[in-house]
Amino acid sequence: MKALYQKIRSLDGKPYGTYKNLATREWDFGDFVLEFIHVQGDPYAPASRVLLRAKLATLGYASEWGSDFEHRLALSDFLYRRLGRMVQERYPGKDAAVVFDTAGPEMLVRNSLWIDNGEIRVCLQVRLPGEGRKIQAELAAEILTMVMPDLVAAGLYYTQGDEPAMQRHYRVLAERREILAQLDGRGLCAFVPDGAVLPRASGLSEMPLEGAVPFAAPAELAVTLNACGREIRGMGIPKGITVITGGAFHGKSTLLQALVRAVYPHVPGDGREGIVVDDTALRVGVEDGRSVRGTDLSMFVRDLPGGISTKDFSTLSASGSTSEAANLLEAMEAGARTFLIDEDSSAVNFLIRDVRVRKLLGDEREPLIPLTDRIRSLASAGMNFILVAGACGDYLDLADNIIVMANYKAECAKSTVSSWKAEGLIGSIVNARPFAAYMQPLQKHVRPASAVERQVKVKLAGDSLLQIGFLVADTSRLVTLVDRQQRLGAGFMLLNMLQNAASNTAEGSAPASDSVAGVAQKLCDVVCNVGFRNLPQGMSREMSLPRAVDIACVAFRLNGK
């Protein structure tokens, strides 16, 4: 620390760019080491990034907290939230000198704080002070050699009082893992425990609604699972087709949304931390105007007028029904096996076709094949559907199970799957496109935006328009990407995949037949083990890890500007 202090003081009044001299070495603070990942070029540029590293044992943590994924994620998430609170308390203003992003209720792998090989790695943004274009050494020294050690001491060191909260974090993850392992054998695709709090405080808040009706499983769907030595009773949603129905404002979409967000573990106290769903689950809905490239839509869209085939369909602006068909088929290609659908966010002509319209037009004048005609065949092939249907009554005749929500209480209605005539599937359900072949046409767009830039930039326009060099993807309807950090994570993962597409077909690396989701899964496995540090530019921005299925769905939306 003394060496860093002296170095900063020696820079006083020098040109701002001289700050870059701080990145030439690591700085020893005793219990931790500080290094500069990026030093901003002027006071108005994006903030510098500082990496702090410390051994778990040095900070007082038992070795078990670095022993497996659940322990590492539990401790990382616990410390991330505590350090975030400390930084905000110290720098509450908009133009804070030190910035550390806050987290939503999901426990995710984040590059801002992760545990790897018995070492905690913390990455913070620091706005290095300057007066005009001159270095303000006194303020810089205060931030880096006084405030930073204080934040580390308050936010990262172990105290005896931390143990119960750390164990609660870990227990959520351990119970989730054990429940997930039981779902398939019990014939379930989701589980909602008794006592779960599903409603949120408001449409803009992820906090649980105070005074909300706790969830209670209807007797017909009640199951008891064993996890971490205790029995947990709740509602098991069987595989197949489940329809959630009921009156408006009675909790149908609230239940579905809780299942959507349950693809990730939630922190203790969120109210939804015990909900578990098939970890490939995706919400599918309409997405007017999305781009589609080379997707086989023939399962839901017959050849178009003029003899245009839908087996290799591309467009820069898909219609409502076409976009939803593409979303469902691409989700299957990405490896999803459970699909969450709400009629309010779906194209009506994708979900159903009125009997009178069907009789009037016939199939020869209607290229669209509604989901009602395919869903039983898809369920027979191992796909699961959980649909909210308050108006599309046709699905009541197709459902294996019907859940009626009344005043936020779940009831069961008797299912009578009818003899509804379902069209047979044409050939295999979905053929996954090889990664290299699908990515190759995109390669020309993966380049720096100008001659002076050395790296391909990944950025977000607004909150959801992802840009990778000259590639763009609208991720606004991919609701299982829960925040900006996950969208950036998907972008940097895809940049890595795109830049290594050629090597992925080389001898000794990923086979040419690997799917987009398959390559994404291999990269996700690496990040789960060692964090983002081995990913090129992996520490350059705040990012968190999406699922492979989400990364693949972003890839299917990429198109060149």
VOGU-3710 file (C-alpha; in Angstrom, 3 decimals, decimal comma):
1> mkalyqkirs> 0,000/0,000/0,000  2,835/2,366/0,831  4,397/1,802/-2,587  1,121/2,624/-4,337  0,669/5,745/-2,224  4,143/6,984/-3,100  3,627/6,209/-6,780  0,350/8,144/-6,905  1,845/11,121/-5,097  4,663/11,220/-7,627
11> ldgkpygtyk> 2,072/11,729/-10,381  0,540/14,875/-8,884  -0,177/17,530/-11,511  1,074/15,404/-14,401  -1,000/14,797/-17,559  -4,024/12,604/-16,842  -2,838/9,825/-19,150  0,104/9,229/-16,801  -2,325/7,312/-14,570  -1,675/4,392/-16,941
21> nlatrewdfg> 1,696/3,915/-15,196  -0,276/2,407/-12,297  -1,136/-0,605/-14,482  2,468/-1,700/-14,947  2,537/-3,866/-11,811  0,506/-5,393/-8,984  0,290/-3,556/-5,658  0,617/-5,519/-2,418  -1,730/-4,464/0,402  -0,767/-7,279/2,758
31> dfvlefihvq> -3,944/-9,396/2,888  -4,874/-8,593/-0,701  -3,333/-7,581/-4,010  -4,602/-4,743/-6,202  -4,114/-4,438/-9,948  -5,513/-2,166/-12,634  -7,374/-3,988/-15,405  -8,189/-0,776/-17,256  -7,106/2,822/-16,680  -9,303/5,500/-18,188
41> gdpyapasrv> -7,664/7,887/-20,649  -9,295/11,079/-19,350  -11,644/12,139/-16,534  -14,703/11,841/-18,795  -13,992/8,362/-20,168  -15,596/5,206/-18,730  -14,288/4,550/-15,231  -11,122/2,592/-14,533  -11,436/-1,002/-13,346  -9,555/-2,289/-10,332
51> llraklatlg> -9,180/-5,969/-9,412  -8,636/-7,035/-5,793  -7,484/-10,566/-4,992  -7,256/-12,240/-1,598  -7,020/-15,810/-0,319  -10,138/-17,189/1,380  -8,079/-18,365/4,334  -6,472/-14,925/4,718  -9,914/-13,336/5,011  -10,960/-15,921/7,592
61> yasewgsdfe> -13,111/-18,337/5,578  -13,017/-22,114/5,975  -11,776/-24,070/2,968  -15,239/-25,611/2,386  -16,424/-22,263/0,951  -14,170/-22,822/-2,049  -14,765/-26,566/-2,328  -17,709/-26,863/-4,745  -19,917/-24,748/-6,979  -22,784/-24,272/-4,492
71> hrlalsdfly> -20,453/-23,107/-1,715  -18,614/-20,731/-4,046  -21,828/-19,279/-5,465  -23,398/-18,891/-2,008  -20,431/-17,042/-0,553  -19,825/-14,975/-3,697  -23,446/-13,821/-3,769  -23,491/-13,059/-0,032  -20,303/-10,969/-0,240  -21,376/-9,283/-3,483
81> rrlgrmvqer> -24,530/-7,938/-1,848  -22,765/-6,858/1,335  -19,947/-5,102/-0,496  -22,489/-3,439/-2,797  -24,297/-1,997/0,233  -21,002/-0,747/1,677  -20,037/1,016/-1,553  -23,453/2,641/-1,895  -23,372/3,859/1,695  -19,901/5,360/1,160
91> ypgkdaavvf> -20,692/6,812/-2,295  -24,463/7,335/-2,645  -24,204/10,005/-5,350  -24,704/9,598/-9,081  -21,076/10,446/-9,945  -19,570/8,194/-7,268  -15,805/7,741/-7,168  -16,243/3,972/-6,582  -19,031/1,995/-8,259  -20,113/-1,576/-7,583
101> dtagpemlvr> -23,322/-2,768/-9,226  -26,299/-3,905/-7,176  -27,929/-7,305/-7,685  -31,491/-8,474/-8,218  -32,942/-11,414/-6,272  -31,212/-14,048/-8,431  -27,994/-15,735/-7,334  -25,752/-15,662/-10,411  -22,119/-16,160/-11,350  -20,823/-12,583/-11,601
111> nslwidngei> -17,427/-11,410/-12,758  -17,491/-8,532/-10,249  -17,031/-11,011/-7,393  -16,183/-14,676/-7,765  -14,215/-17,346/-5,906  -11,702/-19,368/-7,868  -9,002/-21,732/-6,646  -9,368/-20,606/-3,042  -9,133/-16,909/-3,946  -11,726/-14,141/-3,887
121> rvclqvrlpg> -11,578/-11,803/-6,891  -13,403/-8,479/-6,695  -13,626/-5,994/-9,547  -14,723/-2,401/-8,907  -15,083/0,694/-11,062  -13,007/3,651/-9,883  -13,256/7,143/-11,338  -9,734/8,477/-10,986  -9,859/12,196/-10,072  -8,502/14,896/-12,276
131> egrkiqaela> -8,626/18,666/-12,514  -8,999/19,419/-16,176  -6,395/17,129/-17,740  -4,143/17,029/-14,681  -3,920/14,289/-12,045  -5,267/15,064/-8,567  -2,916/12,786/-6,635  -4,193/13,521/-3,125  -7,760/12,496/-3,931  -6,583/9,459/-5,922
141> aeiltmvmpd> -4,389/8,298/-3,051  -7,293/8,668/-0,618  -9,580/6,530/-2,788  -7,061/3,803/-3,580  -5,072/3,527/-0,348  -7,619/4,535/2,308  -11,191/4,035/1,092  -10,456/0,798/-0,787  -8,895/-1,008/2,224  -11,795/0,191/4,402
151> lvaaglyytq> -14,345/-1,227/1,950  -12,478/-4,527/1,789  -12,299/-4,736/5,572  -16,016/-4,005/6,008  -17,286/-5,993/3,065  -15,073/-9,052/2,640  -13,585/-10,195/5,949  -15,319/-13,037/7,771  -17,011/-12,444/11,114  -18,728/-15,004/13,305
161> gdepamqrhy> -22,069/-13,288/12,801  -21,886/-13,946/9,054  -22,169/-17,723/9,370  -25,993/-18,073/9,676  -26,631/-15,857/6,632  -23,958/-17,629/4,592  -25,454/-20,998/5,511  -28,939/-19,822/4,462  -27,556/-18,878/1,060  -25,908/-22,254/0,732
171> rvlaerreil> -28,992/-24,159/1,888  -31,128/-22,567/-0,853  -28,669/-23,814/-3,466  -28,197/-27,261/-1,947  -31,951/-27,864/-1,604  -32,524/-26,629/-5,133  -29,937/-29,055/-6,501  -31,518/-32,000/-4,681  -35,062/-31,072/-5,738  -33,987/-30,659/-9,367
181> aqldgrglca> -32,465/-34,132/-9,238  -35,817/-35,558/-8,088  -38,107/-33,851/-10,624  -37,497/-36,204/-13,520  -37,923/-39,365/-11,455  -41,206/-38,043/-10,014  -42,499/-37,148/-13,483  -42,453/-33,423/-12,722  -41,230/-30,356/-14,593  -41,703/-27,844/-11,749
191> fvpdgavlpr> -42,257/-27,587/-7,999  -43,779/-24,741/-5,948  -43,415/-25,181/-2,166  -46,118/-24,383/0,334  -45,568/-20,964/1,851  -43,950/-19,444/-1,245  -44,779/-15,757/-1,766  -45,425/-15,216/-5,481  -46,804/-11,638/-5,845  -44,340/-8,757/-6,034
201> asglsemple> -44,705/-5,392/-4,330  -45,352/-3,715/-7,692  -44,718/-4,097/-11,385  -41,454/-2,173/-10,887  -40,244/-4,053/-7,826  -38,858/-7,527/-7,203  -39,599/-7,290/-3,477  -42,285/-9,679/-2,155  -45,733/-8,165/-1,623  -46,344/-7,504/2,042
211> gavpfaapae> -49,407/-9,399/3,291  -49,595/-11,587/0,174  -51,458/-14,912/0,309  -48,824/-17,641/0,758  -48,982/-20,426/-1,784  -50,610/-23,716/-0,809  -50,613/-26,805/-3,013  -53,979/-28,252/-4,017  -54,368/-31,789/-2,692  -54,496/-33,328/-6,180
221> lavtlnacgr> -51,011/-32,021/-7,096  -49,421/-32,052/-3,640  -46,095/-33,871/-3,357  -43,514/-34,116/-0,601  -39,835/-34,042/-1,573  -36,793/-34,691/0,602  -33,959/-32,167/0,423  -31,009/-31,670/2,755  -32,562/-33,862/5,425  -35,997/-32,241/5,543
231> eirgmgipkg> -39,362/-32,878/3,897  -40,761/-30,094/1,725  -44,425/-30,182/0,697  -45,663/-28,290/-2,321  -47,297/-28,437/-5,726  -45,614/-30,645/-8,274  -46,443/-29,715/-11,863  -46,369/-32,939/-13,889  -44,705/-33,267/-17,247  -46,956/-32,830/-20,257
241> itvitggafh> -49,450/-30,034/-20,757  -50,611/-27,939/-17,809  -53,093/-25,098/-18,206  -53,322/-22,353/-15,573  -56,710/-20,651/-15,760  -59,008/-18,471/-13,675  -60,462/-15,000/-13,625  -58,576/-11,796/-14,311  -56,354/-10,569/-11,441  -56,572/-13,886/-9,575
251> gkstllqalv> -52,904/-14,869/-9,916  -52,549/-16,849/-13,166  -49,752/-14,769/-14,670  -48,195/-14,271/-11,234  -47,730/-18,034/-10,900  -46,334/-18,283/-14,429  -43,936/-15,375/-13,857  -42,683/-16,982/-10,645  -41,911/-20,133/-12,643  -40,132/-18,068/-15,330
261> ravyphvpgd> -37,856/-16,423/-12,777  -37,246/-19,751/-11,006  -34,835/-20,864/-13,723  -32,274/-19,216/-11,389  -31,915/-19,656/-7,611  -33,206/-16,762/-5,508  -31,848/-15,294/-2,299  -33,342/-16,244/1,072  -36,310/-14,041/1,912  -37,340/-13,424/-1,699
271> gregivvddt> -40,399/-15,634/-1,276  -39,647/-17,598/-4,461  -36,382/-19,199/-3,321  -37,959/-22,654/-2,983  -39,527/-22,727/-6,451  -37,749/-25,087/-8,821  -38,417/-25,571/-12,519  -36,769/-27,612/-15,250  -33,505/-25,727/-15,760  -33,986/-25,583/-19,551
281> alrvgvedgr> -37,348/-23,800/-19,241  -38,018/-20,759/-21,430  -40,877/-18,332/-21,736  -42,170/-18,169/-25,303  -44,276/-15,339/-26,701  -44,847/-13,013/-29,613  -41,941/-10,856/-30,790  -43,094/-8,665/-33,663  -40,255/-7,428/-35,837  -37,538/-9,849/-34,691
291> svrgtdlsmf> -35,038/-11,143/-37,215  -35,049/-14,826/-38,175  -32,223/-16,495/-40,082  -32,444/-19,919/-41,656  -34,981/-21,407/-39,233  -37,215/-24,315/-40,283  -40,761/-23,129/-39,525  -42,563/-25,848/-41,468  -43,933/-27,425/-38,275  -46,132/-24,345/-37,788
301> vrdlpggist> -46,076/-22,533/-41,139  -46,823/-24,249/-44,425  -45,266/-22,989/-47,636  -46,237/-19,377/-48,247  -48,102/-18,005/-51,280  -45,939/-18,057/-54,384  -44,379/-21,357/-53,399  -42,018/-19,830/-50,790  -40,656/-22,604/-48,583  -40,618/-22,211/-44,814
311> kdfstlsasg> -38,009/-24,935/-44,242  -35,188/-22,386/-44,362  -36,967/-19,175/-43,428  -35,271/-15,798/-43,038  -36,625/-12,309/-42,450  -35,480/-9,086/-40,809  -38,968/-8,390/-39,445  -41,125/-11,372/-38,545  -44,878/-11,068/-38,007  -46,453/-11,874/-34,670
321> stseaanlle> -47,380/-15,500/-35,320  -44,214/-16,189/-37,326  -42,035/-14,739/-34,575  -43,694/-16,885/-31,918  -43,326/-19,994/-34,064  -39,621/-19,180/-34,526  -39,218/-18,540/-30,794  -40,675/-21,931/-29,892  -38,746/-23,893/-32,516  -35,453/-22,142/-31,760
331> ameagartfl> -36,000/-22,727/-28,041  -36,328/-26,446/-28,790  -33,170/-26,284/-30,905  -31,402/-24,559/-28,005  -32,257/-27,480/-25,742  -35,337/-26,216/-23,902  -37,825/-28,902/-22,901  -40,299/-26,850/-20,854  -42,148/-23,893/-22,372  -43,988/-21,216/-20,407
341> idedssavnf> -46,664/-19,417/-22,433  -49,128/-16,672/-21,489  -51,967/-15,983/-23,894  -51,733/-12,261/-23,097  -48,260/-12,097/-24,674  -48,933/-14,489/-27,554  -50,257/-14,193/-31,086  -53,854/-15,470/-31,091  -53,492/-17,104/-34,522  -50,440/-18,984/-33,270
351> lirdvrvrkl> -52,309/-20,361/-30,261  -55,691/-21,251/-31,772  -57,835/-21,199/-34,901  -61,548/-20,695/-34,530  -63,619/-23,632/-35,797  -65,701/-21,382/-38,054  -62,641/-19,738/-39,596  -61,079/-23,156/-40,088  -64,191/-24,344/-41,878  -64,382/-21,222/-44,064
361> lgdereplip> -60,747/-21,067/-45,183  -59,562/-24,634/-45,007  -55,880/-25,489/-44,864  -55,140/-24,558/-48,460  -55,734/-20,846/-47,769  -54,194/-20,699/-44,287  -50,458/-21,405/-44,006  -50,435/-21,164/-40,200  -50,792/-24,352/-38,165  -51,891/-23,362/-34,628
371> ltdrirslas> -50,217/-24,768/-31,543  -53,447/-26,608/-30,675  -52,790/-28,869/-33,673  -49,236/-29,705/-32,575  -49,122/-29,539/-28,806  -50,248/-33,121/-28,048  -47,683/-34,521/-30,479  -44,978/-32,323/-28,969  -45,930/-33,457/-25,479  -45,730/-37,092/-26,644
381> agmnfilvag> -42,193/-36,326/-27,848  -41,162/-35,186/-24,344  -41,910/-31,448/-24,453  -43,674/-29,811/-21,502  -46,028/-26,843/-21,714  -47,319/-24,641/-18,909  -49,856/-22,217/-20,384  -51,917/-19,410/-18,924  -55,267/-19,548/-20,699  -58,127/-17,410/-19,451
391> acgdyldlad> -59,810/-17,044/-22,839  -58,373/-19,771/-25,101  -60,664/-22,547/-23,911  -59,477/-25,006/-26,570  -56,478/-25,819/-24,368  -58,736/-27,139/-21,600  -59,519/-30,066/-23,900  -55,819/-30,681/-24,537  -54,417/-30,349/-21,021  -53,154/-33,186/-18,852
401> niivmanyka> -53,635/-30,954/-15,813  -55,680/-27,837/-15,120  -54,821/-25,428/-12,300  -57,496/-22,865/-11,429  -56,276/-19,724/-9,638  -58,887/-18,049/-7,443  -57,845/-15,212/-5,124  -54,216/-16,378/-5,482  -55,161/-19,856/-4,269  -54,531/-22,852/-6,506
411> ecakstvssw> -57,255/-25,401/-7,141  -57,414/-28,346/-9,520  -60,042/-28,949/-12,182  -60,629/-32,360/-13,667  -58,739/-32,857/-16,905  -60,567/-34,581/-19,746  -58,158/-34,703/-22,662  -60,496/-34,934/-25,640  -60,143/-36,673/-28,944  -59,063/-33,363/-30,505
421> kaegligsiv> -57,542/-34,144/-33,868  -53,847/-33,274/-33,679  -51,842/-33,186/-36,877  -48,837/-35,486/-36,909  -45,368/-34,009/-36,868  -43,403/-33,884/-40,070  -40,104/-35,703/-39,621  -38,005/-35,036/-36,532  -39,040/-32,271/-34,143  -36,031/-29,984/-34,548
431> narpfaaymq> -32,660/-30,469/-36,196  -29,984/-28,445/-34,408  -27,893/-26,444/-36,856  -24,120/-26,957/-36,590  -22,399/-24,152/-34,730  -19,684/-23,430/-37,305  -22,066/-23,371/-40,269  -24,531/-21,111/-38,489  -21,883/-18,673/-37,240  -19,808/-18,460/-40,424
441> plqkhvrpas> -22,021/-15,862/-42,219  -21,797/-13,619/-39,149  -17,986/-13,513/-39,066  -17,647/-10,532/-41,407  -19,612/-8,366/-38,960  -17,374/-9,203/-35,981  -14,854/-6,374/-36,284  -13,939/-3,141/-34,473  -16,213/-0,203/-35,158  -13,328/2,040/-36,311
451> averqvkvkl> -9,698/1,878/-37,420  -8,448/3,232/-34,069  -10,153/0,513/-31,989  -8,163/-2,626/-31,318  -10,971/-4,756/-29,867  -14,463/-5,672/-30,925  -16,800/-3,884/-28,557  -19,811/-5,417/-26,840  -22,360/-2,881/-25,636  -26,040/-2,309/-24,979
461> agdsllqigf> -28,118/0,390/-26,607  -30,794/1,100/-24,032  -31,315/-1,890/-21,785  -31,751/-4,644/-24,332  -30,352/-3,976/-27,839  -27,129/-5,970/-27,773  -24,321/-4,964/-30,150  -21,285/-7,131/-30,902  -19,131/-5,231/-33,366  -21,554/-4,704/-36,267
471> lvadtsrlvt> -23,942/-7,449/-35,145  -27,132/-6,572/-33,287  -29,719/-8,621/-31,411  -32,872/-7,356/-29,735  -33,011/-9,235/-26,415  -35,989/-7,367/-24,931  -38,316/-10,393/-25,119  -35,789/-12,861/-23,719  -37,114/-12,441/-20,200  -34,868/-15,125/-18,705
481> lvdrqqrlga> -32,039/-12,651/-19,227  -32,883/-10,812/-16,042  -30,673/-7,707/-16,184  -28,121/-5,704/-18,164  -25,244/-7,699/-16,707  -26,646/-10,964/-18,050  -27,227/-9,447/-21,480  -23,629/-8,230/-21,545  -22,537/-11,673/-20,356  -24,356/-13,259/-23,287
491> gfmllnmlqn> -22,700/-10,739/-25,618  -19,159/-11,422/-24,444  -19,743/-15,184/-24,464  -20,997/-14,943/-28,056  -18,061/-12,737/-29,050  -15,737/-15,422/-27,718  -17,673/-18,111/-29,588  -17,682/-16,119/-32,824  -13,974/-15,319/-32,672  -13,149/-18,949/-32,038
501> aasntaegsa> -15,599/-20,412/-34,537  -12,784/-21,554/-36,838  -10,846/-23,275/-34,051  -14,017/-24,988/-32,901  -13,913/-27,024/-36,094  -10,195/-27,790/-35,889  -8,836/-31,167/-34,902  -8,788/-31,682/-31,135  -11,434/-29,022/-30,442  -15,225/-28,955/-30,648
511> pasdsvagva> -16,600/-31,148/-33,467  -18,051/-29,421/-36,499  -21,397/-31,041/-35,682  -21,665/-29,290/-32,289  -24,786/-27,161/-31,991  -24,828/-23,500/-30,995  -26,203/-24,476/-27,585  -23,615/-27,248/-27,234  -20,702/-24,859/-27,722  -22,349/-22,330/-25,386
521> qklcdvvcnv> -22,763/-25,008/-22,706  -19,061/-25,912/-22,815  -18,138/-22,265/-22,335  -20,672/-21,887/-19,492  -19,128/-24,900/-17,743  -15,710/-23,231/-17,882  -17,056/-19,971/-16,439  -18,883/-21,830/-13,647  -15,533/-23,313/-12,673  -13,072/-20,413/-12,974
531> gfrnlpqgms> -15,273/-17,370/-13,522  -14,824/-14,942/-16,410  -11,106/-14,335/-15,939  -10,016/-16,608/-18,831  -12,540/-15,083/-21,221  -11,022/-12,385/-23,466  -12,340/-9,044/-22,165  -14,047/-11,085/-19,452  -13,225/-8,530/-16,735  -13,741/-5,419/-18,828
541> remslpravd> -17,403/-4,826/-17,906  -19,816/-5,944/-15,204  -21,415/-9,133/-16,437  -23,158/-12,209/-15,107  -23,552/-15,687/-16,547  -26,658/-16,615/-18,571  -27,683/-20,197/-19,297  -26,504/-21,867/-22,492  -30,094/-22,000/-23,734  -30,366/-18,194/-23,400
551> iacvafrlng> -27,040/-17,613/-25,157  -28,219/-19,773/-28,065  -31,483/-17,821/-28,287  -29,511/-14,555/-28,469  -27,347/-16,077/-31,230  -30,477/-16,895/-33,249  -31,449/-13,196/-33,117  -28,109/-11,826/-34,354  -28,034/-9,993/-37,654  -25,586/-7,624/-39,326
561> k> -26,249/-3,880/-39,215
//
